[in-house]
Amino acid sequence: MLRTWCAIGIRACGFMACLSVMPASVRAEEIEISIGYLRLETPPRPVLSGLDPIPPARGIEGAELALKDNQTTGGFLGHQYTMDVVSLAPDGDVVAAAQTMLAGHDLVLLDMSAEALLQVVDLPSAGATLLFNVSSKAPSLRDGDCRANLFHTVPELGMEADALMQVLMTKRWTRLALIEGPSAEDAALARSYRDAAQKFGLKIVSESRWSFDTDLRRAAAREVPLFTQKFKAHDVVLVADAHDDFARYIEHNTWEPRPVAGAVGLVAEAWAPVVEQWGAAQLQSRFEDLAQRDMTAEDYAAWAAVRVIGEAVTRTGSADPAVLRDYILSDGFELAAFQGRPLSFRTWNGQMRQPIPVVNAHAQVASAPPEGFEHARNPLDTLGLDQMESDCHAFEN
Amino acid sequence: MPLKTKMSASLLALAFALPVQASEIWVSNEKDDTLSVIDIDTLEVVRMIEVGERPRGITFNSDYTRLYICASDSDAVQVMDPETGEILHDLPSGEDPEQFVLHPDDRHLWIANEDDAVTTVVDVETRKVVTQINVGIEPEGMAVSPDGKTVITTSETTNMAHWIDTGTHEIYANTLVDARPRHAEFVKDGSELWVSSEIGGTITVFDTTDQSEIGKIHFEIQGVHPDLIQPVGFELTPDHKTAFVALGPSNHVAVVNTETLAVEEYILVGRRVWHMAFSPDHSQLFTTNGVSGDVTVIDVASRKPVKTIKVGRFPWGAAMRP
């Protein structure tokens, strides 16, 4: 309770200060913006390769970079940004941590699974808070499980799948052989590929489930050709491997000489180290200076969330979450985010509109949607759940 | 053989009869580390000159005896003798210089350091940094008022124009513009400041007496999604009645009436049009087209593209040498 009172007290002082300063200069309004970052860590998962460890501060460092960006801008306007990060062990009490976080922050980034996220969003104390999902790609959160005060800066699974299919379609590589991993997340990913293939008129000609338990680092050259030999004539091998487990051993081991896409090879993801156009090289190098590593899609989602907050505060001169929410959903909102197009939000489910880079290990191949994919509202709305398809009603009225 | 001798002799005579050198457009090729020099009479590239890494902004001094080059990845401003193409020396520039403007005193370069969120002031005679001024994230656009009293830096991620007093080196105003400002110019004897916003898709017009916003230019091209209409560089006719605005990936240049702020025409040019320079008589305009790696020549009177000239990879800046 004490924390809440303090926070309100500070804000009230800020407001009075700005009233007295107003006549002299409209721009000298002091505002304090304190952002919360709450993470529930995912339990480590055994994967075949140890080549790409997950950076411990993935996501958090993206938010930190945007915080620095906001602080620089805020310095010219009297806006002071701070961020508190709480990261819980996988078995941590997310509800208790969220209650503490919500007591002191009106603007909170959530880095956790969809299940944990809903527990937090549905807390009574979360009602007046503006929340940003920076990690869960679960389609349900943009659909029936959406919430009016929850924005998503991370793309849903379908946006990435649609991006990949659009690019394959552009190349006329339309016959796909799908390999699906054994986990529930692999199944969800495979489902998103099937839906996207159908949406854009590509054909999944063969499907196989991955169930090997051999050490593929040694056996891939022998096992994978046999495994892929039975596929019908196809242009691309599509791999649904949500945990970056086996996909890396498929490429260049297939029976037919075919490109691999999905989890490896040609990949659709919100951000990748190879994105360099549209000034992206600047963002990459600023991030590298800060974190001494490459910027991932998770970092980008968190960066975008904090930049969205910064942009809305800068333009409205307010830190009131209700004012910011209205502005973020308005036509006036746009975020320059190094993708060549302004980012904005879908007013029907709070998902951030964004181009999706389609990349390989060494270069960006395309930015989806490619030319030719049109939409009455915005070409970016060819990616993911469109208004008519979404069962989200929390944003109505 | 006799014929050839005769021709050489007549060419030699011609060379003496005419001014020694035709006017030129100098273009920086960002991804080739070169400059391409275009002869305005023949509309051909007559020289390719190697320079430092990732050349972007280029500008001549007032009597065209020196060319300054932002060699961004060399972290230096290079000084070239344009006659010989020889780099005379480097100036300290701060990290990652992208754009700059030469003060009317011909002595101070004001440089935007993109990676460093500062504007660096360099004395080109002493070759020393005079001062560095903290500005917003990713400074780029630079402009100086005709009276030399104000320098503008625009910052791409902070989305502001910073108004700097050249006497005190202090920022005296910050004005918000639409997303990702790229270029700034003082217009109409310095009474107005124009700032282009690439992602915002607009040019904001300020009254320089009180830094208030007095207008905004919008663009609309049939068949091109508004998100792809991205104003970057712009140039004005000498009477400042007409502005030509490069619109990036929409591959068009807009012709703007500076009184009404209405667009009169759109001219199709190469891909991702970036910056521009006029010929000395202002009858032709040369646009750098980053993605297609060429320069479009626009006939200013008819407002039609008349020629495409292949240059290096990612042509960025353009400067005229009479």
Chai-1 contact restraints between the chains, C-beta under 6 A:
chainA,res_idxA,chainB,res_idxB,connection_type,confidence,min_distance_angstrom,max_distance_angstrom,comment,restraint_id
A,D69,B,I137,contact,1.0,0.0,6.0,A-B,restraint_1
A,D69,B,T157,contact,1.0,0.0,6.0,A-B,restraint_2
A,T72,B,G136,contact,1.0,0.0,6.0,A-B,restraint_3
A,T72,B,I137,contact,1.0,0.0,6.0,A-B,restraint_4
A,T73,B,G136,contact,1.0,0.0,6.0,A-B,restraint_5
A,T73,B,T158,contact,1.0,0.0,6.0,A-B,restraint_6
A,F76,B,N174,contact,1.0,0.0,6.0,A-B,restraint_7
A,Q282,B,E138,contact,1.0,0.0,6.0,A-B,restraint_8
A,E334,B,A179,contact,1.0,0.0,6.0,A-B,restraint_9
A,A336,B,A179,contact,1.0,0.0,6.0,A-B,restraint_10
A,A336,B,R180,contact,1.0,0.0,6.0,A-B,restraint_11
A,A336,B,I199,contact,1.0,0.0,6.0,A-B,restraint_12
A,R341,B,D227,contact,1.0,0.0,6.0,A-B,restraint_13
A,P342,B,I199,contact,1.0,0.0,6.0,A-B,restraint_14
